[in-house]
Amino acid sequence: MEKILDRKIKLIWDFRGPSAASTAEHYAKHLAEFVIIEELKFDIAGFQYITDMHSIAYLVVAEFEVKEVREILKPQRGQVYLDEQ
């Protein structure tokens, strides 16, 4: 069983509208740059197409990093990340 602070948390930014997919893809590039600059524990960032009018960008962080990253980047939501995702 993982210790609570060792869990991976997926921070999510929702983009809606006709340009949602391209905006999410572009934002994911900035998230990948942020991982390098801030030397975060995990190098997991990306984007996902949901529908024609909804896409997300996401960043996976260690639970101990959540508060600081959340204050800087202001994600809309988050969830526990499982490696199978």
C-alpha atoms as an extended CHARMM CRD file, in Angstrom:
* protein
*
        85  EXT
         1         1  MET       CA              0.0000000000        0.0000000000        0.0000000000  PROA      1               0.0000000000
         2         2  GLU       CA              1.3190000000        3.4230000000       -0.9410000000  PROA      2               0.0000000000
         3         3  LYS       CA              1.9050000000        5.9770000000        1.7600000000  PROA      3               0.0000000000
         4         4  ILE       CA             -0.5540000000        8.8480000000        1.4440000000  PROA      4               0.0000000000
         5         5  LEU       CA              2.0620000000       11.4730000000        0.4800000000  PROA      5               0.0000000000
         6         6  ASP       CA              3.5710000000        9.1410000000       -2.1190000000  PROA      6               0.0000000000
         7         7  ARG       CA              0.3760000000        9.0580000000       -4.1710000000  PROA      7               0.0000000000
         8         8  LYS       CA              0.3740000000       10.5390000000       -7.6480000000  PROA      8               0.0000000000
         9         9  ILE       CA             -2.1730000000       13.3060000000       -8.2120000000  PROA      9               0.0000000000
        10        10  LYS       CA             -3.3990000000       14.2640000000      -11.6770000000  PROA      10              0.0000000000
        11        11  LEU       CA             -4.0730000000       18.0130000000      -11.8750000000  PROA      11              0.0000000000
        12        12  ILE       CA             -6.4730000000       18.8760000000      -14.6800000000  PROA      12              0.0000000000
        13        13  TRP       CA             -7.2330000000       21.9760000000      -16.7560000000  PROA      13              0.0000000000
        14        14  ASP       CA            -10.4370000000       21.8760000000      -18.8200000000  PROA      14              0.0000000000
        15        15  PHE       CA            -10.6660000000       23.6460000000      -22.1700000000  PROA      15              0.0000000000
        16        16  ARG       CA            -13.9790000000       24.0450000000      -23.9570000000  PROA      16              0.0000000000
        17        17  GLY       CA            -15.0560000000       25.3500000000      -27.3200000000  PROA      17              0.0000000000
        18        18  PRO       CA            -14.0470000000       24.7810000000      -30.9450000000  PROA      18              0.0000000000
        19        19  SER       CA            -10.3390000000       25.3500000000      -30.2100000000  PROA      19              0.0000000000
        20        20  ALA       CA            -10.2660000000       23.2000000000      -27.0440000000  PROA      20              0.0000000000
        21        21  ALA       CA             -8.0470000000       20.4530000000      -28.5000000000  PROA      21              0.0000000000
        22        22  SER       CA             -5.3470000000       22.7770000000      -29.8410000000  PROA      22              0.0000000000
        23        23  THR       CA             -5.4110000000       24.8960000000      -26.6730000000  PROA      23              0.0000000000
        24        24  ALA       CA             -5.0450000000       21.8350000000      -24.4250000000  PROA      24              0.0000000000
        25        25  GLU       CA             -2.1770000000       20.5250000000      -26.5600000000  PROA      25              0.0000000000
        26        26  HSD       CA             -0.4080000000       23.8870000000      -26.3720000000  PROA      26              0.0000000000
        27        27  TYR       CA             -0.9560000000       24.1690000000      -22.6080000000  PROA      27              0.0000000000
        28        28  ALA       CA              0.4630000000       20.6620000000      -22.1130000000  PROA      28              0.0000000000
        29        29  LYS       CA              3.7460000000       21.8450000000      -23.6850000000  PROA      29              0.0000000000
        30        30  HSD       CA              3.9800000000       24.5710000000      -21.0510000000  PROA      30              0.0000000000
        31        31  LEU       CA              3.2280000000       22.0350000000      -18.3200000000  PROA      31              0.0000000000
        32        32  ALA       CA              6.1000000000       19.8430000000      -19.5740000000  PROA      32              0.0000000000
        33        33  GLU       CA              8.4140000000       22.8750000000      -19.4190000000  PROA      33              0.0000000000
        34        34  PHE       CA              7.2020000000       23.5780000000      -15.8710000000  PROA      34              0.0000000000
        35        35  VAL       CA              8.1430000000       20.0240000000      -14.8160000000  PROA      35              0.0000000000
        36        36  ILE       CA             11.7370000000       20.6270000000      -15.9250000000  PROA      36              0.0000000000
        37        37  ILE       CA             12.0750000000       24.1240000000      -14.4840000000  PROA      37              0.0000000000
        38        38  GLU       CA             10.6000000000       23.1810000000      -11.1020000000  PROA      38              0.0000000000
        39        39  GLU       CA             12.3330000000       19.7680000000      -11.0140000000  PROA      39              0.0000000000
        40        40  LEU       CA              9.1340000000       17.9420000000      -10.1230000000  PROA      40              0.0000000000
        41        41  LYS       CA              9.2680000000       14.2980000000       -9.0660000000  PROA      41              0.0000000000
        42        42  PHE       CA              7.3450000000       12.9440000000      -12.0670000000  PROA      42              0.0000000000
        43        43  ASP       CA              7.6300000000       13.7940000000      -15.7460000000  PROA      43              0.0000000000
        44        44  ILE       CA              4.0250000000       13.1210000000      -16.6970000000  PROA      44              0.0000000000
        45        45  ALA       CA              2.1770000000       15.8670000000      -18.5600000000  PROA      45              0.0000000000
        46        46  GLY       CA             -0.1080000000       15.6960000000      -21.5410000000  PROA      46              0.0000000000
        47        47  PHE       CA             -3.4740000000       16.3810000000      -23.0710000000  PROA      47              0.0000000000
        48        48  GLN       CA             -6.5700000000       14.3540000000      -23.8440000000  PROA      48              0.0000000000
        49        49  TYR       CA             -9.3430000000       14.8660000000      -26.3670000000  PROA      49              0.0000000000
        50        50  ILE       CA            -12.7370000000       14.3420000000      -24.7270000000  PROA      50              0.0000000000
        51        51  THR       CA            -15.2220000000       15.6360000000      -27.3420000000  PROA      51              0.0000000000
        52        52  ASP       CA            -15.2440000000       18.1380000000      -30.2130000000  PROA      52              0.0000000000
        53        53  MET       CA            -15.8650000000       20.8700000000      -27.6660000000  PROA      53              0.0000000000
        54        54  HSD       CA            -13.8980000000       19.6220000000      -24.6330000000  PROA      54              0.0000000000
        55        55  SER       CA            -10.2590000000       18.6660000000      -24.0950000000  PROA      55              0.0000000000
        56        56  ILE       CA             -8.0310000000       18.6120000000      -21.0460000000  PROA      56              0.0000000000
        57        57  ALA       CA             -4.4010000000       19.2530000000      -20.2480000000  PROA      57              0.0000000000
        58        58  TYR       CA             -2.9670000000       17.4660000000      -17.2270000000  PROA      58              0.0000000000
        59        59  LEU       CA              0.0790000000       17.2710000000      -15.0060000000  PROA      59              0.0000000000
        60        60  VAL       CA              0.8320000000       14.4280000000      -12.5930000000  PROA      60              0.0000000000
        61        61  VAL       CA              2.5950000000       15.4510000000       -9.3940000000  PROA      61              0.0000000000
        62        62  ALA       CA              3.5530000000       13.8130000000       -6.1190000000  PROA      62              0.0000000000
        63        63  GLU       CA              1.0230000000       14.5330000000       -3.3950000000  PROA      63              0.0000000000
        64        64  PHE       CA              3.5630000000       16.5540000000       -1.3980000000  PROA      64              0.0000000000
        65        65  GLU       CA              3.9340000000       18.8830000000       -4.4230000000  PROA      65              0.0000000000
        66        66  VAL       CA              0.1890000000       19.5010000000       -4.8960000000  PROA      66              0.0000000000
        67        67  LYS       CA             -0.2180000000       22.5800000000       -2.7010000000  PROA      67              0.0000000000
        68        68  GLU       CA              2.6670000000       24.5130000000       -4.2530000000  PROA      68              0.0000000000
        69        69  VAL       CA              1.8280000000       23.5700000000       -7.8480000000  PROA      69              0.0000000000
        70        70  ARG       CA             -1.8640000000       24.2840000000       -7.3030000000  PROA      70              0.0000000000
        71        71  GLU       CA             -1.0750000000       27.7840000000       -6.0020000000  PROA      71              0.0000000000
        72        72  ILE       CA              1.1170000000       28.5500000000       -9.0200000000  PROA      72              0.0000000000
        73        73  LEU       CA             -0.8380000000       26.9530000000      -11.8780000000  PROA      73              0.0000000000
        74        74  LYS       CA             -4.4690000000       27.0290000000      -10.6510000000  PROA      74              0.0000000000
        75        75  PRO       CA             -5.8480000000       23.7460000000      -12.0570000000  PROA      75              0.0000000000
        76        76  GLN       CA             -9.6280000000       23.3740000000      -12.1530000000  PROA      76              0.0000000000
        77        77  ARG       CA             -9.6180000000       19.9390000000      -10.5420000000  PROA      77              0.0000000000
        78        78  GLY       CA             -7.5550000000       16.9270000000       -9.5770000000  PROA      78              0.0000000000
        79        79  GLN       CA             -7.8150000000       13.2130000000       -8.9520000000  PROA      79              0.0000000000
        80        80  VAL       CA             -5.6720000000       10.3540000000       -7.7510000000  PROA      80              0.0000000000
        81        81  TYR       CA             -3.5980000000        9.0970000000      -10.6890000000  PROA      81              0.0000000000
        82        82  LEU       CA             -3.2430000000        5.3860000000      -11.1980000000  PROA      82              0.0000000000
        83        83  ASP       CA             -0.3940000000        4.1300000000      -13.4010000000  PROA      83              0.0000000000
        84        84  GLU       CA             -2.9130000000        2.2020000000      -15.4970000000  PROA      84              0.0000000000
        85        85  GLN       CA             -4.5170000000        5.4590000000      -16.7550000000  PROA      85              0.0000000000
